């Protein structure tokens, strides 16, 4: 509900499957504008995989797995290479000390973890669970919803299913799939968006 929706016109873009040489489990469907420079493409991918722009080498493959080109000129628009939906953009990290190397972003067994049992956690007095229980006992009304049944109704009146939109923060683009009340979530009016890319806990 706190996100901001911005209706946009359909633009020329392409949906590419992104893979990474160092991250074997990493794969993502990412939408790019064909007007983006190769450098802008790298900047967008840096936020997703951690490989820096200066250390990133990109290879473009078609949907049959044949290599089309190396994207070596950062100033050229992505559309110059004529990519189509379903093509694959492969990332190679040239930095041997990169955060993507060594398996640290994939192999959780390499990370030392603090663990505590439910029984031991319940015995502690300095936990968020105990703090929340104390607040609820002192002021039960503080945990009651203060959102009206008509919250956001005026905004939702201008949005319809099928509209293209952009969700802020994050410039996440997608298609409106639902507009209306969702009593199982909370009072007020809600907008459901299917992202172009598999983002968030529900993969888009």
N, CA, C and O of each residue as an XYZ file, in Angstrom:
816
protein
N       0.814     -1.198      0.000
C       0.000      0.000      0.000
C       0.861      1.267      0.000
O       0.463      2.307     -0.525
N       2.071      1.152      0.613
C       2.924      2.339      0.710
C       3.661      2.621     -0.585
O       4.202      3.712     -0.766
N       3.686      1.656     -1.482
C       4.391      1.861     -2.735
C       3.634      2.832     -3.620
O       2.411      2.941     -3.531
N       4.356      3.534     -4.471
C       3.742      4.504     -5.370
C       3.676      3.921     -6.771
O       4.663      3.407     -7.296
N       2.489      4.012     -7.366
C       2.280      3.505     -8.709
C       2.303      4.648     -9.700
O       1.714      5.702     -9.462
N       2.973      4.441    -10.790
C       3.040      5.453    -11.842
C       2.680      4.782    -13.153
O       3.378      3.873    -13.604
N       1.579      5.231    -13.774
C       1.177      4.656    -15.042
C       2.117      5.135    -16.148
O       2.487      6.308    -16.195
N       2.497      4.215    -17.034
C       3.460      4.545    -18.074
C       2.974      3.995    -19.408
O       2.137      3.094    -19.463
N       3.511      4.551    -20.462
C       3.206      4.057    -21.790
C       4.108      2.863    -22.103
O       5.210      2.751    -21.567
N       3.637      1.986    -22.965
C       4.428      0.842    -23.371
C       5.672      1.313    -24.123
O       5.576      2.154    -25.017
N       6.841      0.772    -23.764
C       8.075      1.186    -24.423
C       8.716     -0.013    -25.112
O       8.310     -1.156    -24.899
N       9.717      0.260    -25.938
C      10.411     -0.809    -26.625
C      11.392     -1.462    -25.661
O      12.360     -0.840    -25.223
N      11.134     -2.704    -25.342
C      11.976     -3.405    -24.378
C      12.065     -4.868    -24.767
O      11.356     -5.341    -25.656
N      12.954     -5.576    -24.079
C      13.172     -6.989    -24.358
C      13.384     -7.708    -23.030
O      14.008     -7.171    -22.115
N      12.858     -8.931    -22.933
C      12.989     -9.727    -21.717
C      14.074    -10.781    -21.938
O      13.918    -11.684    -22.760
N      15.176    -10.654    -21.194
C      16.330    -11.531    -21.361
C      16.538    -12.400    -20.128
O      16.303    -11.965    -19.001
N      16.975    -13.617    -20.353
C      17.366    -14.493    -19.245
C      18.827    -14.180    -18.910
O      19.695    -14.224    -19.783
N      19.089    -13.863    -17.637
C      20.436    -13.477    -17.203
C      21.052    -14.611    -16.390
O      20.430    -15.134    -15.466
N      22.287    -14.986    -16.745
C      23.039    -15.985    -15.992
C      24.399    -15.410    -15.616
O      24.817    -14.381    -16.146
N      25.086    -16.087    -14.692
C      26.364    -15.582    -14.176
C      27.368    -16.723    -14.092
O      27.047    -17.805    -13.600
N      28.577    -16.482    -14.568
C      29.614    -17.513    -14.605
C      29.994    -18.001    -13.212
O      30.279    -19.186    -13.034
N      30.005    -17.111    -12.222
C      30.407    -17.481    -10.865
C      29.253    -17.971    -10.004
O      29.468    -18.664     -9.009
N      28.035    -17.617    -10.378
C      26.861    -17.944     -9.560
C      26.020    -18.980    -10.305
O      25.161    -18.632    -11.115
N      26.275    -20.235    -10.023
C      25.655    -21.314    -10.791
C      24.138    -21.359    -10.589
O      23.405    -21.764    -11.491
N      23.672    -20.950     -9.419
C      22.229    -21.000     -9.155
C      21.522    -19.711     -9.541
O      20.300    -19.616     -9.428
N      22.281    -18.717     -9.998
C      21.682    -17.425    -10.333
C      21.127    -17.454    -11.750
O      21.846    -17.729    -12.711
N      19.859    -17.172    -11.857
C      19.220    -16.967    -13.155
C      18.033    -16.047    -12.927
O      17.296    -16.197    -11.953
N      17.854    -15.103    -13.825
C      16.803    -14.114    -13.638
C      16.314    -13.618    -14.986
O      17.108    -13.389    -15.899
N      15.011    -13.456    -15.106
C      14.432    -12.846    -16.297
C      14.350    -11.346    -16.061
O      13.619    -10.894    -15.180
N      15.090    -10.579    -16.837
C      15.196     -9.136    -16.628
C      14.761     -8.410    -17.905
O      15.158     -8.779    -19.010
N      13.945     -7.383    -17.731
C      13.488     -6.586    -18.874
C      14.387     -5.361    -19.026
O      14.647     -4.643    -18.061
N      14.855     -5.137    -20.247
C      15.723     -4.011    -20.556
C      15.100     -3.186    -21.676
O      14.470     -3.725    -22.586
N      15.285     -1.878    -21.594
C      14.921     -1.009    -22.705
C      15.978     -1.165    -23.790
O      17.172     -1.236    -23.498
N      15.536     -1.217    -25.037
C      16.476     -1.347    -26.142
C      17.309     -0.083    -26.330
O      18.346     -0.110    -26.994
N      16.849      1.036    -25.739
C      17.589      2.286    -25.837
C      18.711      2.387    -24.795
O      19.550      3.285    -24.872
N      18.724      1.470    -23.826
C      19.765      1.507    -22.797
C      21.126      1.237    -23.405
O      21.267      0.378    -24.275
N      22.131      1.974    -22.944
C      23.495      1.673    -23.367
C      23.957      0.399    -22.662
O      23.378     -0.004    -21.653
N      24.993     -0.226    -23.196
C      25.551     -1.418    -22.569
C      26.006     -1.098    -21.145
O      25.876     -1.926    -20.243
N      26.538      0.101    -20.950
C      26.963      0.501    -19.607
C      25.778      0.560    -18.652
O      25.894      0.140    -17.500
N      24.637      1.076    -19.112
C      23.438      1.131    -18.276
C      22.922     -0.264    -17.964
O      22.428     -0.519    -16.866
N      23.038     -1.162    -18.928
C      22.665     -2.552    -18.697
C      23.527     -3.147    -17.583
O      23.024     -3.837    -16.697
N      24.820     -2.873    -17.640
C      25.736     -3.381    -16.621
C      25.404     -2.797    -15.245
O      25.470     -3.501    -14.238
N      25.047     -1.511    -15.205
C      24.694     -0.882    -13.930
C      23.451     -1.535    -13.333
O      23.365     -1.724    -12.119
N      22.499     -1.875    -14.182
C      21.286     -2.543    -13.700
C      21.613     -3.937    -13.181
O      21.071     -4.365    -12.162
N      22.491     -4.642    -13.873
C      22.860     -5.995    -13.460
C      23.725     -5.985    -12.211
O      23.649     -6.905    -11.397
N      24.547     -4.957    -12.050
C      25.393     -4.848    -10.846
C      24.536     -4.874     -9.586
O      24.916     -5.484     -8.586
N      23.383     -4.215     -9.632
C      22.501     -4.184     -8.462
C      21.877     -5.552     -8.185
O      21.408     -5.806     -7.075
N      21.869     -6.420     -9.173
C      21.239     -7.722     -9.003
C      22.217     -8.823     -8.625
O      21.849     -9.772     -7.933
N      23.479     -8.700     -9.081
C      24.399     -9.822     -8.865
C      25.669     -9.456     -8.113
O      26.371    -10.350     -7.641
N      25.988     -8.173     -7.985
C      27.161     -7.775     -7.210
C      28.434     -7.595     -8.003
O      29.426     -7.109     -7.460
N      28.440     -7.972     -9.275
C      29.634     -7.766    -10.099
C      29.718     -6.305    -10.525
O      28.756     -5.765    -11.069
N      30.844     -5.669    -10.286
C      30.981     -4.250    -10.591
C      30.953     -4.016    -12.096
O      31.267     -4.909    -12.883
N      30.573     -2.808    -12.483
C      30.474     -2.456    -13.902
C      31.816     -2.617    -14.604
O      31.880     -3.144    -15.715
N      32.878     -2.169    -13.964
C      34.203     -2.210    -14.591
C      34.749     -3.627    -14.733
O      35.632     -3.872    -15.555
N      34.230     -4.563    -13.935
C      34.727     -5.938    -13.991
C      33.785     -6.860    -14.745
O      34.012     -8.069    -14.808
N      32.726     -6.295    -15.317
C      31.694     -7.117    -15.942
C      31.890     -7.238    -17.444
O      32.036     -6.242    -18.153
N      31.890     -8.476    -17.913
C      31.914     -8.774    -19.342
C      30.596     -9.459    -19.681
O      30.161    -10.366    -18.972
N      29.958     -9.019    -20.773
C      28.644     -9.544    -21.139
C      28.715    -10.286    -22.474
O      29.362     -9.844    -23.423
N      28.031    -11.422    -22.511
C      27.900    -12.207    -23.729
C      26.420    -12.423    -24.019
O      25.637    -12.694    -23.109
N      26.040    -12.302    -25.287
C      24.643    -12.474    -25.687
C      24.485    -13.775    -26.473
O      25.216    -14.029    -27.431
N      23.506    -14.605    -26.047
C      23.226    -15.872    -26.709
C      21.765    -15.885    -27.179
O      20.897    -15.296    -26.535
N      21.507    -16.550    -28.287
C      20.131    -16.644    -28.755
C      19.409    -17.769    -28.020
O      19.989    -18.420    -27.151
N      18.133    -17.999    -28.372
C      17.339    -18.975    -27.624
C      17.724    -20.426    -27.926
O      17.206    -21.347    -27.296
N      18.622    -20.629    -28.877
C      19.122    -21.986    -29.143
C      20.453    -22.240    -28.460
O      20.998    -23.340    -28.548
N      20.985    -21.222    -27.772
C      22.251    -21.354    -27.055
C      23.461    -20.946    -27.850
O      24.586    -21.083    -27.368
N      23.268    -20.448    -29.057
C      24.403    -20.008    -29.881
C      24.810    -18.586    -29.501
O      23.964    -17.710    -29.320
N      26.103    -18.378    -29.385
C      26.602    -17.061    -29.014
C      26.464    -16.102    -30.192
O      26.852    -16.415    -31.317
N      25.899    -14.917    -29.905
C      25.708    -13.902    -30.931
C      26.833    -12.886    -30.919
O      27.375    -12.539    -31.968
N      27.188    -12.402    -29.715
C      28.193    -11.347    -29.664
C      28.670    -11.114    -28.240
O      27.984    -11.452    -27.275
N      29.860    -10.530    -28.127
C      30.339     -9.956    -26.869
C      29.930     -8.487    -26.851
O      30.110     -7.777    -27.841
N      29.381     -8.033    -25.733
C      28.958     -6.637    -25.620
C      30.116     -5.842    -25.031
O      30.157     -5.576    -23.830
N      31.048     -5.470    -25.888
C      32.307     -4.885    -25.424
C      32.303     -3.362    -25.395
O      33.097     -2.764    -24.669
N      31.430     -2.721    -26.166
C      31.410     -1.259    -26.251
C      30.302     -0.722    -25.346
O      29.117     -0.873    -25.642
N      30.700     -0.096    -24.247
C      29.723      0.383    -23.261
C      28.815      1.482    -23.782
O      27.754      1.729    -23.208
N      29.208      2.138    -24.847
C      28.436      3.287    -25.337
C      27.325      2.890    -26.313
O      26.435      3.692    -26.597
N      27.374      1.665    -26.824
C      26.406      1.227    -27.836
C      25.077      0.851    -27.178
O      25.083      0.212    -26.126
N      23.941      1.229    -27.767
C      22.635      0.820    -27.227
C      22.460     -0.696    -27.328
O      22.979     -1.328    -28.247
N      21.736     -1.260    -26.391
C      21.486     -2.695    -26.395
C      20.798     -3.133    -27.687
O      21.060     -4.224    -28.194
N      19.921     -2.284    -28.217
C      19.183     -2.622    -29.429
C      20.072     -2.845    -30.637
O      19.638     -3.464    -31.609
N      21.305     -2.357    -30.603
C      22.236     -2.546    -31.716
C      22.483     -4.035    -31.984
O      22.746     -4.437    -33.118
N      22.392     -4.848    -30.919
C      22.656     -6.278    -31.047
C      21.394     -7.072    -31.400
O      21.449     -8.296    -31.522
N      20.264     -6.388    -31.564
C      18.987     -6.998    -31.975
C      18.573     -8.179    -31.097
O      18.228     -9.238    -31.621
N      18.600     -8.016    -29.771
C      18.173     -9.122    -28.905
C      16.654     -9.300    -28.964
O      15.914     -8.339    -29.174
N      16.211    -10.522    -28.779
C      14.786    -10.834    -28.769
C      14.410    -11.434    -27.419
O      15.268    -11.924    -26.685
N      13.117    -11.389    -27.102
C      12.641    -12.013    -25.873
C      13.096    -13.475    -25.826
O      12.953    -14.214    -26.800
N      13.643    -13.874    -24.682
C      14.090    -15.250    -24.524
C      15.566    -15.456    -24.762
O      16.092    -16.530    -24.467
N      16.261    -14.442    -25.295
C      17.709    -14.538    -25.456
C      18.366    -14.520    -24.068
O      17.748    -14.108    -23.087
N      19.610    -14.967    -23.999
C      20.312    -15.045    -22.712
C      21.489    -14.073    -22.674
O      22.269    -13.981    -23.622
N      21.600    -13.355    -21.565
C      22.708    -12.438    -21.324
C      23.559    -13.056    -20.219
O      23.104    -13.211    -19.086
N      24.797    -13.405    -20.560
C      25.673    -14.116    -19.631
C      26.722    -13.161    -19.072
O      27.392    -12.451    -19.822
N      26.856    -13.153    -17.742
C      27.794    -12.262    -17.043
C      29.069    -13.032    -16.697
O      29.016    -14.129    -16.141
N      30.204    -12.443    -17.032
C      31.502    -12.970    -16.618
C      32.175    -11.926    -15.737
O      32.346    -10.778    -16.147
N      32.557    -12.324    -14.527
C      33.205    -11.418    -13.574
C      34.715    -11.557    -13.713
O      35.272    -12.622    -13.447
N      35.380    -10.477    -14.132
C      36.826    -10.495    -14.369
C      37.645    -10.209    -13.116
O      38.874    -10.258    -13.165
N      36.988     -9.911    -11.992
C      37.681     -9.579    -10.750
C      37.835    -10.841     -9.895
O      36.838    -11.370     -9.404
N      39.066    -11.333     -9.709
C      39.261    -12.567     -8.927
C      38.898    -12.410     -7.451
O      38.658    -13.401     -6.761
N      38.857    -11.159     -6.961
C      38.502    -10.924     -5.545
C      37.058    -10.454     -5.404
O      36.676     -9.919     -4.363
N      36.273    -10.646     -6.427
C      34.872    -10.211     -6.416
C      34.064    -10.947     -5.337
O      34.407    -12.057     -4.931
N      32.993    -10.302     -4.889
C      32.114    -10.933     -3.900
C      31.418    -12.158     -4.477
O      30.908    -12.995     -3.732
N      31.394    -12.266     -5.813
C      30.722    -13.415     -6.437
C      31.609    -14.647     -6.497
O      31.126    -15.741     -6.790
N      32.905    -14.487     -6.222
C      33.827    -15.616     -6.344
C      33.896    -16.395     -5.033
O      33.600    -15.861     -3.964
N      34.283    -17.644     -5.128
C      34.492    -18.457     -3.932
C      33.245    -19.091     -3.358
O      33.333    -19.837     -2.383
N      32.083    -18.818     -3.934
C      30.859    -19.458     -3.468
C      30.186    -18.822     -2.280
O      29.216    -19.373     -1.761
N      30.678    -17.652     -1.821
C      30.134    -17.041     -0.611
C      28.694    -16.566     -0.766
O      27.966    -16.470      0.222
N      28.278    -16.272     -1.985
C      26.903    -15.807     -2.184
C      25.921    -16.956     -2.410
O      24.717    -16.726     -2.515
N      26.419    -18.179     -2.485
C      25.548    -19.321     -2.755
C      25.634    -20.417     -1.702
O      24.615    -20.993     -1.322
N      26.834    -20.707     -1.231
C      27.037    -21.811     -0.299
C      26.886    -21.312      1.133
O      27.828    -20.760      1.701
N      25.712    -21.502      1.715
C      25.448    -20.993      3.071
C      26.236    -21.753      4.132
O      26.351    -21.287      5.265
N      26.782    -22.921      3.777
C      27.574    -23.672      4.751
C      28.880    -22.956      5.086
O      29.523    -23.261      6.091
N      29.271    -22.000      4.235
C      30.504    -21.245      4.483
C      30.302    -20.136      5.513
O      31.271    -19.553      5.999
N      29.053    -19.847      5.843
C      28.738    -18.751      6.759
C      28.410    -19.296      8.142
O      27.520    -20.133      8.292
N      29.133    -18.820      9.150
C      28.864    -19.242     10.521
C      27.570    -18.591     10.997
O      27.374    -17.389     10.815
N      26.695    -19.376     11.602
C      25.373    -18.881     11.984
C      25.162    -18.998     13.487
O      25.666    -19.916     14.134
N      24.407    -18.048     14.026
C      23.973    -18.129     15.420
C      22.617    -18.815     15.451
O      21.697    -18.408     14.743
N      22.490    -19.843     16.261
C      21.242    -20.576     16.352
C      20.792    -20.646     17.803
O      21.607    -20.717     18.722
N      19.468    -20.624     17.989
C      18.885    -20.712     19.322
C      17.568    -21.470     19.214
O      16.807    -21.274     18.267
N      17.309    -22.319     20.170
C      16.078    -23.107     20.150
C      14.890    -22.238     20.583
O      15.066    -21.214     21.243
N      13.680    -22.663     20.200
C      12.469    -21.940     20.606
C      12.349    -21.896     22.128
O      11.935    -20.884     22.692
N      12.707    -22.980     22.779
C      12.618    -23.050     24.242
C      13.553    -22.037     24.888
O      13.157    -21.325     25.811
N      14.795    -21.970     24.407
C      15.758    -21.019     24.965
C      15.341    -19.586     24.658
O      15.515    -18.694     25.488
N      14.786    -19.363     23.454
C      14.343    -18.010     23.068
C      13.202    -17.542     23.983
O      13.177    -16.383     24.396
N      12.265    -18.433     24.296
C      11.126    -18.070     25.145
C      11.555    -17.740     26.569
O      10.865    -16.997     27.267
N      12.683    -18.285     27.003
C      13.149    -18.035     28.363
C      13.809    -16.669     28.510
O      13.970    -16.177     29.627
N      14.198    -16.045     27.383
C      14.877    -14.754     27.434
C      13.863    -13.625     27.607
O      12.745    -13.690     27.095
N      14.279    -12.588     28.339
C      13.386    -11.447     28.575
C      13.678    -10.264     27.663
O      12.921     -9.293     27.659
N      14.770    -10.324     26.882
C      15.184     -9.169     26.081
C      14.903     -9.383     24.590
O      15.647     -8.890     23.743
N      13.837    -10.114     24.270
C      13.527    -10.404     22.873
C      12.403     -9.502     22.362
O      11.647     -8.923     23.142
N      12.312     -9.399     21.053
C      11.237     -8.611     20.448
C       9.877     -9.240     20.742
O       8.884     -8.529     20.902
N       9.830    -10.569     20.812
C       8.564    -11.244     21.104
C       8.012    -10.821     22.457
O       6.822    -10.533     22.583
N       8.884    -10.782     23.481
C       8.444    -10.353     24.808
C       8.061     -8.870     24.813
O       7.098     -8.476     25.471
N       8.817     -8.055     24.080
C       8.509     -6.629     23.989
C       7.140     -6.409     23.357
O       6.368     -5.574     23.829
N       6.831     -7.151     22.290
C       5.545     -7.019     21.615
C       4.404     -7.485     22.515
O       3.349     -6.851     22.551
N       4.601     -8.584     23.241
C       3.578     -9.083     24.156
C       3.294     -8.073     25.269
O       2.149     -7.910     25.690
N       4.341     -7.397     25.739
C       4.174     -6.393     26.786
C       3.380     -5.197     26.280
O       2.492     -4.701     26.974
N       3.694     -4.733     25.073
C       2.950     -3.619     24.485
C       1.478     -3.972     24.288
O       0.596     -3.162     24.570
N       1.222     -5.178     23.806
C      -0.152     -5.604     23.547
C      -0.969     -5.685     24.834
O      -2.157     -5.365     24.838
N      -0.338     -6.109     25.922
C      -1.057     -6.208     27.197
C      -1.328     -4.835     27.799
O      -2.339     -4.645     28.475
N      -0.431     -3.871     27.561
C      -0.588     -2.524     28.110
C      -1.555     -1.670     27.299
O      -2.277     -0.842     27.854
N      -1.568     -1.873     25.986
C      -2.407     -1.045     25.112
C      -2.902     -1.874     23.927
O      -2.361     -1.765     22.827
N      -3.916     -2.693     24.141
C      -4.413     -3.562     23.057
C      -4.877     -2.793     21.825
O      -4.777     -3.302     20.709
N      -5.387     -1.569     22.011
C      -5.903     -0.791     20.881
C      -4.798     -0.380     19.922
O      -5.067     -0.063     18.764
N      -3.551     -0.383     20.398
C      -2.433      0.027     19.538
C      -2.225     -0.952     18.393
O      -1.617     -0.604     17.381
N      -2.724     -2.175     18.545
C      -2.535     -3.187     17.514
C      -3.785     -3.375     16.654
O      -3.844     -4.276     15.817
N      -4.783     -2.515     16.868
C      -5.972     -2.560     16.037
C      -5.768     -1.697     14.802
O      -5.087     -0.674     14.861
N      -6.354     -2.108     13.690
C      -6.188     -1.376     12.430
C      -6.867     -0.009     12.502
O      -7.994      0.114     12.982
N      -6.153      1.026     12.012
C      -6.696      2.374     11.969
C      -6.960      2.816     10.525
O      -7.198      3.996     10.268
N      -6.918      1.882      9.600
C      -7.152      2.184      8.186
C      -8.643      2.101      7.894
O      -9.300      1.128      8.266
N      -9.173      3.111      7.235
C     -10.595      3.129      6.908
C     -10.893      2.174      5.760
O     -10.003      1.805      4.994
N     -12.170      1.778      5.653
C     -12.573      0.847      4.599
C     -12.447      1.464      3.211
O     -12.371      0.741      2.218
N     -12.425      2.791      3.132
C     -12.348      3.469      1.837
C     -10.954      4.000      1.523
O     -10.784      4.782      0.587
N      -9.962      3.583      2.295
C      -8.603      4.074      2.111
C      -8.113      3.759      0.694
O      -8.225      2.620      0.240
N      -7.577      4.755      0.001
C      -7.010      4.661     -1.351
C      -8.068      4.440     -2.442
O      -7.721      4.147     -3.586
N      -9.339      4.577     -2.101
C     -10.389      4.331     -3.105
C     -10.295      5.328     -4.257
O     -10.462      4.950     -5.417
N     -10.029      6.597     -3.949
C      -9.974      7.627     -4.984
C      -8.834      7.357     -5.964
O      -9.003      7.517     -7.173
N      -7.662      6.944     -5.441
C      -6.527      6.637     -6.311
C      -6.835      5.425     -7.191
O      -6.531      5.424     -8.383
N      -7.434      4.405     -6.600
C      -7.701      3.175     -7.341
C      -8.751      3.374     -8.432
O      -8.831      2.578     -9.368
N      -9.553      4.429     -8.319
C     -10.572      4.683     -9.328
C      -9.951      5.005    -10.690
O     -10.595      4.844    -11.726
N      -8.698      5.461    -10.679
C      -8.020      5.824    -11.921
C      -7.120      4.714    -12.459
O      -6.412      4.909    -13.447
N      -7.149      3.555    -11.812
C      -6.295      2.436    -12.212
C      -7.182      1.264    -12.601
O      -8.143      0.946    -11.901
N      -6.860      0.626    -13.712
C      -7.665     -0.522    -14.142
C      -6.759     -1.709    -14.480
O      -5.586     -1.541    -14.814
N      -7.328     -2.898    -14.386
C      -6.597     -4.119    -14.697
C      -6.100     -4.061    -16.145
O      -6.848     -3.719    -17.060
N      -4.831     -4.400    -16.326
C      -4.218     -4.356    -17.644
C      -3.329     -3.149    -17.860
O      -2.554     -3.119    -18.816
N      -3.424     -2.131    -16.973
C      -2.568     -0.949    -17.094
C      -1.109     -1.326    -16.856
O      -0.805     -2.149    -15.993
N      -0.209     -0.715    -17.631
C       1.221     -0.805    -17.343
C       1.535      0.193    -16.238
O       0.945      1.272    -16.191
N       2.453     -0.155    -15.354
C       2.758      0.735    -14.239
C       4.196      0.565    -13.796
O       4.886     -0.371    -14.202
N       4.633      1.487    -12.955
C       5.960      1.434    -12.342
C       5.796      1.638    -10.847
O       5.173      2.610    -10.421
N       6.347      0.735    -10.043
C       6.203      0.775     -8.593
C       7.471      1.366     -7.989
O       8.585      0.948     -8.306
N       7.277      2.345     -7.112
C       8.389      2.959     -6.404
C       8.327      2.583     -4.923
O       7.233      2.405     -4.388
N       9.487      2.456     -4.239
C      10.839      2.635     -4.787
C      11.299      1.401     -5.563
O      10.738      0.314     -5.424
N      12.323      1.595     -6.375
C      12.918      0.491     -7.089
C      12.671      0.464     -8.577
O      13.265     -0.347     -9.289
N      11.783      1.358     -9.074
C      11.489      1.419    -10.508
C      11.116      0.053    -11.062
O      11.595     -0.344    -12.124
N      10.260     -0.668    -10.341
C       9.833     -2.002    -10.765
C       8.616     -1.872    -11.678
O       7.581     -1.353    -11.262
N       8.736     -2.338    -12.915
C       7.660     -2.222    -13.887
C       6.871     -3.516    -13.995
O       7.400     -4.610    -13.798
N       5.574     -3.361    -14.320
C       4.734     -4.539    -14.443
C       3.353     -4.195    -14.962
O       3.134     -3.121    -15.522
N       2.410     -5.134    -14.768
C       1.038     -4.998    -15.251
C       0.081     -5.133    -14.068
O       0.247     -6.018    -13.229
N      -0.928     -4.245    -14.004
C      -1.933     -4.313    -12.952
C      -2.814     -5.539    -13.187
O      -3.380     -5.710    -14.267
N      -2.923     -6.393    -12.159
C      -3.718     -7.616    -12.266
C      -4.947     -7.605    -11.364
O      -5.861     -8.410    -11.542
N      -4.967     -6.685    -10.390
C      -6.099     -6.643     -9.456
C      -6.262     -5.235     -8.913
O      -5.277     -4.576     -8.579
N      -7.511     -4.771     -8.822
C      -7.834     -3.494     -8.179
C      -9.101     -3.704     -7.366
O     -10.124     -4.120     -7.910
N      -9.042     -3.420     -6.059
C     -10.245     -3.559     -5.239
C      -9.919     -3.861     -3.796
O      -8.785     -3.688     -3.350
N     -10.927     -4.315     -3.068
C     -10.741     -4.651     -1.656
C     -10.100     -6.029     -1.520
O     -10.325     -6.921     -2.338
N      -9.307     -6.178     -0.483
C      -8.688     -7.462     -0.157
C      -8.779     -7.630      1.354
O      -7.817     -7.383      2.080
N      -9.944     -8.050      1.810
C     -10.221     -8.082      3.250
C      -9.286     -9.008      4.008
O      -9.045     -8.813      5.199
N      -8.762    -10.009      3.328
C      -7.849    -10.925      4.009
C      -6.511    -10.268      4.330
O      -5.776    -10.748      5.193
N      -6.186     -9.166      3.636
C      -4.937     -8.447      3.875
C      -5.125     -7.330      4.894
O      -4.476     -7.306      5.940
N      -6.026     -6.403      4.568
C      -6.265     -5.239      5.430
C      -7.412     -4.437      4.833
O      -7.780     -4.656      3.679
N      -7.993     -3.496      5.610
C      -9.046     -2.639      5.056
C      -8.507     -1.767      3.927
O      -7.297     -1.648      3.738
N      -9.438     -1.154      3.175
C      -9.053     -0.250      2.105
C      -8.982     -0.943      0.757
O      -9.322     -2.118      0.615
N      -8.527     -0.177     -0.233
C      -8.421     -0.676     -1.601
C      -6.955     -1.008     -1.921
O      -6.027     -0.324     -1.488
N      -6.792     -2.067     -2.682
C      -5.458     -2.566     -2.994
C      -5.270     -2.674     -4.506
O      -6.229     -2.831     -5.261
N      -4.008     -2.585     -4.923
C      -3.641     -2.794     -6.320
C      -2.644     -3.941     -6.373
O      -1.597     -3.897     -5.727
N      -2.981     -4.979     -7.158
C      -2.072     -6.111     -7.337
C      -1.320     -5.970     -8.644
O      -1.929     -5.763     -9.693
N      -0.002     -6.081     -8.590
C       0.845     -5.884     -9.765
C       1.673     -7.135    -10.017
O       2.280     -7.683     -9.097
N       1.695     -7.582    -11.259
C       2.609     -8.649    -11.675
C       3.805     -7.999    -12.338
O       3.677     -7.381    -13.395
N       4.994     -8.139    -11.708
C       6.189     -7.509    -12.225
C       6.674     -8.200    -13.500
O       6.396     -9.376    -13.735
N       7.402     -7.442    -14.309
C       8.017     -8.015    -15.511
C       9.136     -8.984    -15.151
O       9.479     -9.872    -15.932
N       9.697     -8.805    -13.964
C      10.829     -9.621    -13.533
C      10.472    -10.355    -12.248
O       9.595     -9.897    -11.516
N      11.120    -11.475    -11.948
C      10.807    -12.267    -10.735
C      11.375    -11.633     -9.482
O      12.362    -12.119     -8.929
N      10.753    -10.539     -9.024
C      11.241     -9.786     -7.875
C      10.413    -10.100     -6.637
O       9.265    -10.533     -6.734
N      11.018     -9.873     -5.464
C      10.289     -9.995     -4.213
C      10.053    -11.435     -3.790
O      10.492    -12.375     -4.452
N       9.341    -11.591     -2.659
C       9.147    -12.924     -2.080
C       8.244    -13.814     -2.922
O       8.268    -15.036     -2.777
N       7.445    -13.208     -3.803
C       6.562    -14.002     -4.667
C       7.063    -14.077     -6.112
O       6.301    -14.415     -7.018
N       8.345    -13.762     -6.324
C       8.955    -13.849     -7.664
C       8.185    -13.051     -8.711
O       7.982    -13.517     -9.833
N       7.755    -11.833     -8.333
C       7.086    -10.964     -9.278
C       5.580    -10.937     -9.144
O       4.906    -10.233     -9.895
